[in-house]
Amino acid sequence: MNVQTQIKRTAAEDALIEAYSQRETSLPGNAGVREKRSEAVRLLEQGLPNRKVEAWHYTDLRRLLATVPAFDPTATASPKEPLVAGSAVLSVLNGVAAKVEAPEGTVLATFADKLADGSLAALLGPADKDDTVSAINSAFAADGFALDIPAGATLKAPIELQNVHAGGQAHTRFAARVGEGASATVVERQTGDGDALVSSVTHLDVGDGADVLWLIVQEQPEGVSHLGQINVRIGKDAKLTLFVMNAGAKLTRQEVRVVADGEGSEFRLRGVNLLSGQSHCDVTMILDHNAPATVSTEVIRNVVTDRAEGAFQGQIRVARDAQKTDAKMACNTLLLSDEGGFSAKPELEIFADDVACGHGATVTEIEADHLFYLMARGIDEKTARGLLVKAFVAEVIEELENEPVVEALEARLDTWFAEHG
């Protein structure tokens, strides 16, 4: 006789399920959307993942997400000044898209409208049994933006997609299509005020021959649990540079899911994780090379202070038909505290026989000789340490080769170092 023991739900699990039951009838969507939401809730009813789930081995969400704040209907968020001056700002404020005009040369719709007519229903729902980020977002996301950049368009000014909250819960979806041969810079901004549970899921389709720079800048307050995910498909001869900066939140899980679908496509991931206090940050990447002659490089730089903990899981999968794939991945960590830590788990899964793939990871402290060199020239120790740390991180920012973007990101670095350096 088999006896199955029912695992008692945590307070956070109960809160999520109860919140959905209260909001279900008010969420936008046709029958197809409602079915996707139900699928997501069924996954949540099985419980949040813990360390026994391989994809969540470094982030025990069941333990780390101990409580979930209630939705706050009185919370009022305001748009932020853009990271890069002159950007067109599209703001989602506490989960509701602000009324704005489409940036010149684009077609814009709210995600709520796309849910109402069911045209983007296929984007909802978890990708697999471990896709808790998408499950939470699919259950609750009611708005966001759907952005279309037509074929051949060259956007002169960046577009900034803002997800801004004022406490409670905020769940947002972005969908973007960049047409064949188009060129664009998009900043995805995650910020707000107050304690909150925030989820943000993005879908990006990069058309053949397109060239895209996409930035995710997460600067949440220290009382926020932030769950982010970006899902990307890259077409033939297309180029995507994805830059991710995490510089806030008590708990961060940022997932990057990329499919290099087109022959000759190129993907670059550059990441900066600035960890302080008792924060926990997990960046998890799954990259599928599905076509021949595709190229990818991933460089992650981490700075860990205080009692912060972090992890980078990077999985590169090369399909049988993806001959001539060139994929390289590196994760470098600078530990500034004996109490902090960072884990790196690079993975390669290769089914093709004509490839050039490699990965590496390093963990180090500030070199005493380098520090002495600067101090011997009259620079005080704190300033000298700051210069060395900034140089370690700024190297990957400068690779973006976009002067306004580089200057804006370095300004964010200076702000973080002033508070935590």
Stockholm file with secondary structure:
# STOCKHOLM 1.0

chainA/1-421         MNVQTQIKRTAAEDALIEAYSQRETSLPGNAGVREKRSEAVRLLEQGLPNRKVEAWHYTDLRRLLATVPAFDPTATASPKEPLVAGSAVLSVLNGVAAKVEAPEGTVLATFADKLADGSLAALLGPADKDDTVSAINSAFAADGFALDIPAGATLKAPIELQNVHAGGQAHTRFAARVGEGASATVVERQTGDGDALVSSVTHLDVGDGADVLWLIVQEQPEGVSHLGQINVRIGKDAKLTLFVMNAGAKLTRQEVRVVADGEGSEFRLRGVNLLSGQSHCDVTMILDHNAPATVSTEVIRNVVTDRAEGAFQGQIRVARDAQKTDAKMACNTLLLSDEGGFSAKPELEIFADDVACGHGATVTEIEADHLFYLMARGIDEKTARGLLVKAFVAEVIEELENEPVVEALEARLDTWFAEHG
#=GR chainA/1-421 SS CCCCCCCCCCHHHHHHHHHHHHHGGGSCCCHHHHHHHHHHHHHHHTCCCCTTSGGGTTCCHHHHCCCCCCCCTTCCCCCCCCSSTTCEEEEEETTEECCCCCCTTCEEEEHHHHHHTTTTGGGCSCSSTTCHHHHHHHHHCCEEEEEEECTTCBCSSCEEEEEEECSEEEEEEEEEEECTTCEEEEEEEEEESSSEEEEEEEEEEECTTCEEEEEEEECCCTTEEEEEEEEEEECTTCEEEEEEEECCCSEEEEEEEEEECSTTCEEEEEEEEEECTTCEEEEEEEEEECSTTCEEEEEEEEEECTTCEEEEEEEEEECTTCTTCEEEEEEEEEECCSSCEEEEEEEEEECCSSCEEEEEEEEECCCHHHHHHHHTTTCCHHHHHHHHHHHHHHHHHHTTCCHHHHHHHHHHHHHHHHHHC
#=GC SS_cons         CCCCCCCCCCHHHHHHHHHHHHHGGGSCCCHHHHHHHHHHHHHHHTCCCCTTSGGGTTCCHHHHCCCCCCCCTTCCCCCCCCSSTTCEEEEEETTEECCCCCCTTCEEEEHHHHHHTTTTGGGCSCSSTTCHHHHHHHHHCCEEEEEEECTTCBCSSCEEEEEEECSEEEEEEEEEEECTTCEEEEEEEEEESSSEEEEEEEEEEECTTCEEEEEEEECCCTTEEEEEEEEEEECTTCEEEEEEEECCCSEEEEEEEEEECSTTCEEEEEEEEEECTTCEEEEEEEEEECSTTCEEEEEEEEEECTTCEEEEEEEEEECTTCTTCEEEEEEEEEECCSSCEEEEEEEEEECCSSCEEEEEEEEECCCHHHHHHHHTTTCCHHHHHHHHHHHHHHHHHHTTCCHHHHHHHHHHHHHHHHHHC
//
